[in-house]
Amino acid sequence: MRLNELKLGGSAIIDHVEDHTAGDPVAERLRALGFVPGEPIRIVAVGPIGADPIAVGIGFTRFALRRAEAARVLLRDAA
């Protein structure tokens, strides 16, 4: 599952961030911000028009991502 498919209030574990090209700057930035394998993540809010952007929580930090950016983050079930 991808982060942009997770529903409001949903939780999961980050599996990895997908690179679109070698040295992908968006993927590198997401990893630098803490989108790393094994981190729990949850959807805390969505934008009013088209549910864009998505507000996600990792630990005590919140980030707003466009749906296209969130689609790069692959998840596994929180078990």
JOJO-V418554 format. One record per residue. N is the residue number from 0. RES is the residue in one small letter. D_CENTER is the distance of its C-alpha to the mean C-alpha in whole Angstrom. Layout:
n:N res:RES d_center:D_CENTER
n:N res:RES d_center:D_CENTER
//
This chain:
n:0 res:m d_center:11
n:1 res:r d_center:8
n:2 res:l d_center:5
n:3 res:n d_center:7
n:4 res:e d_center:10
n:5 res:l d_center:9
n:6 res:k d_center:12
n:7 res:l d_center:12
n:8 res:g d_center:13
n:9 res:g d_center:12
n:10 res:s d_center:11
n:11 res:a d_center:10
n:12 res:i d_center:10
n:13 res:i d_center:8
n:14 res:d d_center:10
n:15 res:h d_center:10
n:16 res:v d_center:9
n:17 res:e d_center:11
n:18 res:d d_center:14
n:19 res:h d_center:15
n:20 res:t d_center:18
n:21 res:a d_center:20
n:22 res:g d_center:19
n:23 res:d d_center:16
n:24 res:p d_center:15
n:25 res:v d_center:12
n:26 res:a d_center:11
n:27 res:e d_center:13
n:28 res:r d_center:12
n:29 res:l d_center:8
n:30 res:r d_center:10
n:31 res:a d_center:13
n:32 res:l d_center:11
n:33 res:g d_center:10
n:34 res:f d_center:7
n:35 res:v d_center:10
n:36 res:p d_center:11
n:37 res:g d_center:12
n:38 res:e d_center:10
n:39 res:p d_center:10
n:40 res:i d_center:7
n:41 res:r d_center:8
n:42 res:i d_center:8
n:43 res:v d_center:11
n:44 res:a d_center:12
n:45 res:v d_center:12
n:46 res:g d_center:15
n:47 res:p d_center:18
n:48 res:i d_center:19
n:49 res:g d_center:17
n:50 res:a d_center:14
n:51 res:d d_center:13
n:52 res:p d_center:11
n:53 res:i d_center:8
n:54 res:a d_center:9
n:55 res:v d_center:7
n:56 res:g d_center:9
n:57 res:i d_center:9
n:58 res:g d_center:13
n:59 res:f d_center:15
n:60 res:t d_center:12
n:61 res:r d_center:11
n:62 res:f d_center:9
n:63 res:a d_center:9
n:64 res:l d_center:7
n:65 res:r d_center:9
n:66 res:r d_center:9
n:67 res:a d_center:10
n:68 res:e d_center:7
n:69 res:a d_center:5
n:70 res:a d_center:7
n:71 res:r d_center:7
n:72 res:v d_center:5
n:73 res:l d_center:8
n:74 res:l d_center:8
n:75 res:r d_center:12
n:76 res:d d_center:14
n:77 res:a d_center:14
n:78 res:a d_center:18
//
